[in-house]
Amino acid sequence: MMKRSMFAACGAAILLAAAIACGGGSNSTPTNPTPPTSTAPPSTSPPSTNPPTDSATITIGSDGRVSPSSVTVTRGGRVTMINSHNRNHDMNSDPHPEHSDCPELNQWGFLQPGQQRTSGNLNTARTCRFHDHNEPTNNALQGSVIIQ
């Protein structure tokens, strides 16, 4: 019987040593869970695909189309119009034929192939539409400048 008690005591000692070696003791310090990080609430407006800049460039391409057809600039910004088409274009603000909505855009005026001009400073927040005076109904030569 003594043998059996000794055998049981040795077995218990081995189990206790194994538990301590594996960190199974009860003296371990409890860990605190990491608090969740907060995230920004989802935006209710879609991201801008055309953020405002101090200046922008619109090109009349070799296909006779303005690109991009819409640009956004900050107040005080300017827009350069480049004529890369093989024909002359007379670019002005709407409405046709008065060109009175955004006089700053009328500084583009008559552009021969290869020429470029920059608008005046666009100081008032608004949307200015433009067109080619000689082709006022040609949608490919129409667009807008958004001033923010």
RAJO-V517187 format. One line per field, one symbol per residue. ss: DSSP state (2 for helix, 1 for strand, 0 for the rest). phi: phi as a letter, one per 40 degrees, with the letter a starting at -180 (. if undefined). psi: psi as a letter, one per 20 degrees, with the letter a starting at -180 (. if undefined). A space follows every 10 residues. Layout:
# RAJO-V517187
ss->???
phi->???
psi->???
This chain:
# RAJO-V517187
ss->0222222222 2222222222 2000000000 0000000000 0000000000 0011111111 0000011001 1111111111 1110000011 1110000000 0022222011 1000011100 0100011111 1100100022 20111110
phi->.ccccccccc cccccccccc ccgccccccc ccccccccbc ccccbccccb ccbcaabbbc cccgbcacca bbbcdgcbbc bbcbccbcbb caccccccfb cbdcccccfc bcdgcaabcc cccbcabbca acdcbcbcdc bbaabbbb
psi->hhgghgghgg ghgggggghg hjkjrijqpq qpqpqqqqqq qqqiqqqpim qqrhrrpppo rijkqqprip qpqrpirqpp ppojrjqqqn prrrrpjhli gnhhhiigbp prpiqqqprr pnipprppqr rphimijohi kqaqppp.
